[in-house]
Amino acid sequence: MADIEFPDSLLALERSAWENIQAGTLTVATARAVQDGIAAFAEQSGIPRYDVEMGLKRAVRHPAAEAA
């Protein structure tokens, strides 16, 4: 999963959602946008949706682990 090249737009959506989660302000619309982006990317890339979601969360929430 570490080698998935996520588009900047999907990374930005997940960053926004993560900031909202931490602030307690996540909306259904934001969560839906992230899930829709994940599903579209998974379909386009042929990577299983679960792997896309976990890789994206890891890239945004634990960037130091990705760099190692």
FENBEL-V789639 format. One line per field, one symbol per residue. phi: phi as a letter, one per 40 degrees, with the letter a starting at -180 (. if undefined). Layout:
phi = ???
//
This chain:
phi = .ccccccdcccccccccccccccgbcbccccccccccccccccccgcdddcccccccccccbcccccc
//
